[in-house]
Amino acid sequence: MTETATNLADQRCDSVLRFNFKTVQTGDENDSSGSTGMWDRRTGRRGVPRMTSSSQIVAIGECMIEMAPGSEGQWRLGVAGDTLNTLWYARSHLDPDLGALDYFTALGDDSFSDRIVAFLDANGIATDNIARLSGRRPGLYFIEQHNGDRRFAYWRDASAARRLAEDEARLRCALENARAIYLSGISLAILPPEGREALLRALEAVRSKGRIIAFDPNIRPILWESMDAARETVMKAAALATIVLPSFDDEAACFGDVDPRETTRRYRRAGCLEVAVKNGQQPVTVLADEVVTSVEVAVVDKPVDATAAGDSFNGAYLATRLTGGAPNEAAQAGCRMAEKVVAHHGALIRMPGMERWERPPVDL
């Protein structure tokens, strides 16, 4: 980014921060209910007030309409996406009074996009950083279960999220306003090449300012134009990350790693100081402070749905690190969360502590 573009981005970011602060802090002058919640004129809800203008986490990615199998041949409509799933589970460990959890994406101007925004808002996930694009739609996927594992069918070629990085100044502004940024390989894979480069530039800018960047490579070959592109982009992102949270089966297939320790060494060579390698029901391999350790995983005899196992691990891991926990403690928290999640159907399961984030609708 040129110096002129950087200055313009700084000016826009300052303007947006002032605007968001005023929007969140503006009360309903006619309200006499005695509620201490703040009125959001854009969403028409009274929600949890922001005690600070900064975000605890900004997650970047694609939020999709999910169709999951129900009983008697029926399908259940939901909302999910890998980075959204991680943000969802981070709520269980984080205090809303200490800052917002923001989702950065792009949606369309259709009713399903409206549903997604309403769902996020009701669950305390800030929607200020969601662009609404005329004529676009969210992605859609169906889940099929097979012996506790899942298979996916996607419709996402025209997804609005493919354009989430087009406004680089807006992107950088959102990231600068966060303690931690979370993204995945899917966040990058869905973008055109110029979008990927824009996102990587934004990450580089905030990394130099001391932000935490957590990255799950989450390698899905079908989303990449080639495996060479996948490998190159994943390693570029890992080089900017402070925490990498890969899954060993993905890494072995993509990079040929023979064991999780080799995965930790490869990402350490790229410049990342902290790596936690998930490996199904095998121990999690953690690299931190140049030391590699193993964290045992409780064996789940009959998993019901592994859709969000890795995402929920990542949410608990990142939240534990943000609240002062050590890497091994974070891995243990991640394992406990994933163990609970795989015992239920669906990607988004309500856990204790999440109720603090919920924003019930109000009568207007």
C-alpha positions as CSV (number, residue, x, y, z in Angstrom):
1,M,0.0,0.0,0.0
2,T,1.4,3.4,-0.9
3,E,1.9,6.2,1.7
4,T,-1.0,8.1,0.3
5,A,-3.3,5.1,0.4
6,T,-2.1,4.4,4.0
7,N,-2.9,7.9,5.1
8,L,-6.4,7.7,3.5
9,A,-7.0,4.4,5.2
10,D,-6.0,5.9,8.6
11,Q,-8.4,8.8,8.0
12,R,-11.2,6.5,7.1
13,C,-10.6,4.3,10.0
14,D,-10.6,7.2,12.4
15,S,-13.9,8.4,10.9
16,V,-15.5,4.9,11.2
17,L,-14.4,4.5,14.8
18,R,-15.9,7.8,15.8
19,F,-19.1,6.9,14.0
20,N,-19.4,3.4,15.5
21,F,-18.8,4.8,19.0
22,K,-21.6,7.3,18.6
23,T,-23.9,4.7,17.1
24,V,-23.3,2.2,20.0
25,Q,-23.5,4.8,22.7
26,T,-26.7,6.6,21.5
27,G,-29.6,5.8,23.7
28,D,-33.3,5.9,23.0
29,E,-34.3,9.2,24.4
30,N,-38.0,8.1,24.7
31,D,-37.2,4.9,26.6
32,S,-38.6,4.7,30.2
33,S,-38.0,1.0,30.8
34,G,-34.9,1.6,33.0
35,S,-32.9,-0.8,30.8
36,T,-29.2,-0.2,30.7
37,G,-28.8,-1.7,27.3
38,M,-27.8,0.6,24.4
39,W,-30.2,1.2,21.5
40,D,-28.8,0.3,18.1
41,R,-30.8,2.4,15.6
42,R,-29.6,0.3,12.7
43,T,-30.8,-3.1,14.0
44,G,-33.6,-1.9,16.2
45,R,-32.4,-3.8,19.1
46,R,-31.3,-3.0,22.7
47,G,-28.2,-5.1,23.2
48,V,-25.2,-5.6,25.5
49,P,-23.5,-2.2,25.7
50,R,-19.9,-1.9,24.5
51,M,-17.7,-0.8,27.4
52,T,-14.9,-0.2,24.9
53,S,-14.7,0.9,21.3
54,S,-12.3,-1.9,20.5
55,S,-13.1,-5.6,19.6
56,Q,-11.7,-8.6,21.4
57,I,-11.7,-10.6,18.2
58,V,-12.5,-9.8,14.5
59,A,-13.1,-13.0,12.6
60,I,-12.9,-12.9,8.8
61,G,-14.7,-15.3,6.5
62,E,-17.9,-16.5,4.9
63,C,-21.2,-16.9,6.8
64,M,-23.5,-19.3,5.0
65,I,-26.9,-20.8,5.1
66,E,-26.7,-24.3,6.5
67,M,-29.1,-27.1,5.7
68,A,-28.7,-30.0,8.1
69,P,-30.6,-33.3,8.2
70,G,-33.5,-33.5,10.7
71,S,-36.0,-36.2,11.5
72,E,-38.4,-37.8,9.0
73,G,-36.6,-36.5,6.0
74,Q,-36.9,-32.9,7.0
75,W,-34.0,-30.4,6.8
76,R,-33.1,-27.7,9.4
77,L,-32.1,-24.3,8.2
78,G,-29.3,-22.7,10.2
79,V,-26.3,-20.3,9.9
80,A,-22.7,-21.4,10.0
81,G,-19.2,-21.1,8.5
82,D,-15.9,-22.1,9.8
83,T,-14.7,-18.8,11.2
84,L,-18.1,-17.9,12.4
85,N,-18.2,-21.2,14.3
86,T,-15.0,-20.4,16.0
87,L,-16.3,-16.9,17.1
88,W,-19.5,-18.6,18.3
89,Y,-17.6,-20.8,20.7
90,A,-15.1,-18.1,21.8
91,R,-18.1,-16.4,23.4
92,S,-18.3,-19.1,26.1
93,H,-14.9,-18.0,27.5
94,L,-15.1,-14.2,27.0
95,D,-16.7,-11.3,28.8
96,P,-18.8,-9.0,26.6
97,D,-18.0,-6.0,28.9
98,L,-14.4,-6.3,27.7
99,G,-15.1,-5.6,24.0
100,A,-17.1,-6.8,21.1
101,L,-16.7,-9.9,18.9
102,D,-17.0,-8.8,15.3
103,Y,-17.6,-10.7,12.1
104,F,-16.1,-9.3,8.9
105,T,-17.7,-10.5,5.7
106,A,-19.9,-9.5,2.8
107,L,-23.6,-10.5,2.4
108,G,-26.2,-9.7,-0.2
109,D,-29.4,-7.6,-0.1
110,D,-31.8,-10.6,0.1
111,S,-33.9,-11.9,2.9
112,F,-31.5,-14.7,3.7
113,S,-28.7,-12.2,4.3
114,D,-31.1,-10.3,6.5
115,R,-31.7,-13.5,8.5
116,I,-27.9,-14.0,8.9
117,V,-27.5,-10.4,10.2
118,A,-30.4,-10.8,12.6
119,F,-29.0,-14.1,13.9
120,L,-25.6,-12.7,14.6
121,D,-27.0,-9.6,16.2
122,A,-29.3,-11.7,18.5
123,N,-26.3,-13.7,19.6
124,G,-24.1,-10.7,20.4
125,I,-21.8,-10.9,17.4
126,A,-21.3,-7.4,16.0
127,T,-22.4,-6.9,12.4
128,D,-20.9,-3.4,11.9
129,N,-18.3,-4.9,9.6
130,I,-20.6,-6.7,7.2
131,A,-20.9,-5.2,3.8
132,R,-24.2,-5.6,2.0
133,L,-23.8,-6.0,-1.7
134,S,-26.6,-5.3,-4.2
135,G,-27.7,-8.3,-6.2
136,R,-25.5,-10.8,-4.3
137,R,-26.5,-13.7,-2.0
138,P,-24.9,-15.8,0.8
139,G,-23.5,-19.2,0.1
140,L,-25.5,-22.3,0.8
141,Y,-24.4,-25.8,1.9
142,F,-26.1,-29.1,2.8
143,I,-24.6,-31.6,5.4
144,E,-24.9,-35.4,5.1
145,Q,-23.9,-37.5,8.1
146,H,-22.1,-40.8,7.7
147,N,-20.9,-42.8,10.7
148,G,-20.5,-39.6,12.8
149,D,-18.6,-37.8,10.1
150,R,-19.9,-35.4,7.6
151,R,-20.0,-34.7,3.9
152,F,-20.8,-31.3,2.4
153,A,-22.4,-30.1,-0.8
154,Y,-21.8,-26.4,-1.5
155,W,-23.4,-23.7,-3.6
156,R,-21.1,-20.7,-3.1
157,D,-19.8,-19.6,-6.5
158,A,-21.8,-16.3,-6.4
159,S,-21.4,-15.8,-2.7
160,A,-21.1,-12.1,-1.6
161,A,-18.3,-13.1,0.7
162,R,-16.0,-13.6,-2.3
163,R,-15.9,-9.8,-2.4
164,L,-15.2,-9.2,1.3
165,A,-11.7,-7.8,0.7
166,E,-12.5,-5.3,-2.1
167,D,-12.5,-2.3,0.2
168,E,-9.0,-2.6,1.6
169,A,-9.2,0.5,3.7
170,R,-12.4,-0.7,5.4
171,L,-10.7,-4.1,6.0
172,R,-7.7,-2.6,7.5
173,C,-9.7,-0.3,9.7
174,A,-11.7,-3.3,11.2
175,L,-8.5,-5.2,11.9
176,E,-6.7,-2.3,13.6
177,N,-9.6,-2.0,16.0
178,A,-9.1,-5.5,17.4
179,R,-6.9,-7.3,19.9
180,A,-7.0,-10.4,17.9
181,I,-7.8,-11.4,14.3
182,Y,-9.0,-14.8,13.3
183,L,-9.1,-16.3,9.8
184,S,-8.8,-19.6,8.0
185,G,-7.6,-21.0,4.7
186,I,-11.2,-20.9,3.6
187,S,-11.3,-17.1,4.2
188,L,-8.5,-16.9,1.6
189,A,-9.5,-19.6,-0.8
190,I,-12.9,-18.1,-1.6
191,L,-11.3,-14.8,-2.7
192,P,-9.9,-14.0,-6.1
193,P,-6.1,-13.6,-6.2
194,E,-6.3,-9.8,-5.8
195,G,-8.6,-10.2,-2.8
196,R,-6.1,-12.6,-1.2
197,E,-3.3,-10.2,-1.6
198,A,-5.4,-7.3,-0.2
199,L,-6.2,-9.4,2.9
200,L,-2.5,-10.4,3.3
201,R,-1.4,-6.8,3.1
202,A,-4.0,-5.8,5.8
203,L,-2.7,-8.6,8.0
204,E,0.9,-7.5,7.5
205,A,0.0,-4.0,8.5
206,V,-1.7,-4.9,11.8
207,R,0.9,-7.6,12.6
208,S,3.5,-4.9,12.7
209,K,1.4,-3.0,15.3
210,G,1.3,-6.0,17.6
211,R,-2.1,-7.5,16.9
212,I,-2.6,-11.2,17.6
213,I,-3.3,-13.1,14.3
214,A,-4.7,-16.6,14.7
215,F,-4.9,-18.8,11.5
216,D,-6.4,-22.2,10.8
217,P,-5.2,-23.4,7.4
218,N,-8.3,-25.5,7.0
219,I,-7.3,-26.7,3.6
220,R,-10.2,-27.5,1.3
221,P,-8.7,-28.5,-2.1
222,I,-12.0,-28.0,-4.0
223,L,-11.9,-24.3,-3.2
224,W,-8.4,-23.7,-4.6
225,E,-7.5,-23.3,-8.3
226,S,-4.5,-25.5,-7.7
227,M,-2.7,-27.1,-4.7
228,D,0.3,-25.0,-5.5
229,A,-1.8,-21.9,-4.9
230,A,-3.1,-23.4,-1.7
231,R,0.4,-24.2,-0.4
232,E,1.8,-20.8,-1.3
233,T,-1.1,-18.8,0.2
234,V,-1.3,-20.9,3.3
235,M,2.4,-20.4,4.1
236,K,2.2,-16.7,3.4
237,A,-0.6,-16.3,5.9
238,A,1.2,-18.5,8.4
239,A,4.2,-16.3,8.2
240,L,2.1,-13.4,9.3
241,A,0.3,-15.3,12.1
242,T,1.2,-15.4,15.8
243,I,-0.9,-18.6,16.3
244,V,-1.5,-21.4,13.7
245,L,-4.1,-24.0,14.5
246,P,-3.9,-26.7,11.7
247,S,-5.5,-30.1,11.4
248,F,-2.9,-32.8,10.8
249,D,-4.9,-34.7,8.1
250,D,-5.1,-31.6,6.0
251,E,-1.4,-30.9,6.5
252,A,-0.4,-34.4,5.6
253,A,-2.4,-34.4,2.4
254,C,-1.3,-30.9,1.3
255,F,2.3,-30.7,2.5
256,G,3.2,-34.4,3.0
257,D,4.0,-34.0,6.7
258,V,4.8,-37.4,8.2
259,D,3.7,-36.5,11.8
260,P,2.3,-33.4,13.7
261,R,5.8,-32.5,15.0
262,E,6.9,-32.0,11.4
263,T,3.9,-29.7,10.9
264,T,4.9,-27.6,13.9
265,R,8.5,-27.4,12.6
266,R,7.3,-26.2,9.1
267,Y,5.2,-23.4,10.6
268,R,7.9,-22.5,13.0
269,R,10.3,-22.1,10.1
270,A,7.8,-19.8,8.4
271,G,8.0,-17.5,11.4
272,C,5.1,-18.5,13.6
273,L,6.0,-18.9,17.3
274,E,2.9,-20.9,18.5
275,V,1.3,-23.9,16.8
276,A,-1.3,-26.3,18.0
277,V,-1.9,-29.3,15.7
278,K,-5.3,-31.0,16.0
279,N,-5.3,-34.7,15.1
280,G,-8.7,-36.2,15.5
281,Q,-8.8,-38.2,18.7
282,Q,-5.0,-38.3,18.9
283,P,-3.2,-35.9,21.2
284,V,-2.9,-32.2,20.2
285,T,0.7,-31.3,19.5
286,V,1.6,-27.8,20.8
287,L,4.7,-25.8,20.0
288,A,5.3,-22.8,22.2
289,D,8.5,-21.2,23.5
290,E,10.4,-23.5,21.3
291,V,9.1,-26.5,23.2
292,V,6.9,-29.2,21.8
293,T,4.4,-30.9,24.1
294,S,1.3,-33.2,23.7
295,V,-2.1,-32.6,25.2
296,E,-4.3,-35.7,25.5
297,V,-7.8,-35.8,23.9
298,A,-10.7,-37.6,25.5
299,V,-11.9,-40.4,23.3
300,V,-15.5,-40.0,22.2
301,D,-16.9,-43.5,21.5
302,K,-19.8,-42.5,19.3
303,P,-19.5,-38.9,18.0
304,V,-22.8,-37.6,16.7
305,D,-21.6,-34.8,14.5
306,A,-18.0,-33.6,14.0
307,T,-18.9,-30.6,11.8
308,A,-17.6,-28.0,14.2
309,A,-15.0,-30.1,16.2
310,G,-12.0,-28.2,14.9
311,D,-13.7,-24.8,14.9
312,S,-14.9,-25.1,18.5
313,F,-11.4,-26.2,19.6
314,N,-10.1,-23.0,17.9
315,G,-12.6,-20.8,19.6
316,A,-11.8,-22.1,23.1
317,Y,-8.1,-22.1,22.4
318,L,-8.0,-18.4,21.2
319,A,-10.3,-17.2,24.0
320,T,-8.2,-18.9,26.6
321,R,-5.0,-17.3,25.2
322,L,-6.7,-13.9,25.2
323,T,-7.7,-14.3,28.9
324,G,-4.2,-15.1,30.0
325,G,-4.1,-18.9,29.7
326,A,-0.9,-20.7,28.6
327,P,-0.8,-22.6,25.3
328,N,-1.2,-26.0,26.9
329,E,-4.1,-24.7,29.0
330,A,-5.7,-23.3,25.8
331,A,-5.3,-26.7,24.1
332,Q,-7.0,-28.4,27.1
333,A,-9.9,-26.0,26.9
334,G,-10.1,-26.6,23.2
335,C,-10.3,-30.4,23.7
336,R,-13.0,-30.0,26.3
337,M,-15.1,-27.8,24.1
338,A,-14.7,-30.1,21.0
339,E,-15.6,-33.1,23.1
340,K,-19.0,-31.5,24.1
341,V,-19.7,-30.2,20.6
342,V,-19.3,-33.6,18.8
343,A,-22.0,-35.1,21.0
344,H,-24.6,-32.9,19.4
345,H,-26.1,-32.3,15.9
346,G,-25.2,-29.1,14.1
347,A,-22.3,-26.7,13.9
348,L,-23.5,-24.2,16.6
349,I,-24.3,-25.6,20.0
350,R,-25.2,-23.3,23.0
351,M,-22.7,-23.6,25.8
352,P,-22.6,-22.1,29.3
353,G,-21.5,-18.5,29.3
354,M,-22.9,-17.7,25.9
355,E,-26.1,-16.3,27.5
356,R,-24.1,-13.2,28.5
357,W,-23.8,-12.3,24.8
358,E,-27.4,-12.8,23.8
359,R,-29.5,-9.8,22.8
360,P,-33.2,-10.6,23.0
361,P,-35.5,-8.6,20.6
362,V,-37.5,-5.7,22.0
363,D,-41.0,-4.5,21.2
364,L,-40.8,-1.3,19.1
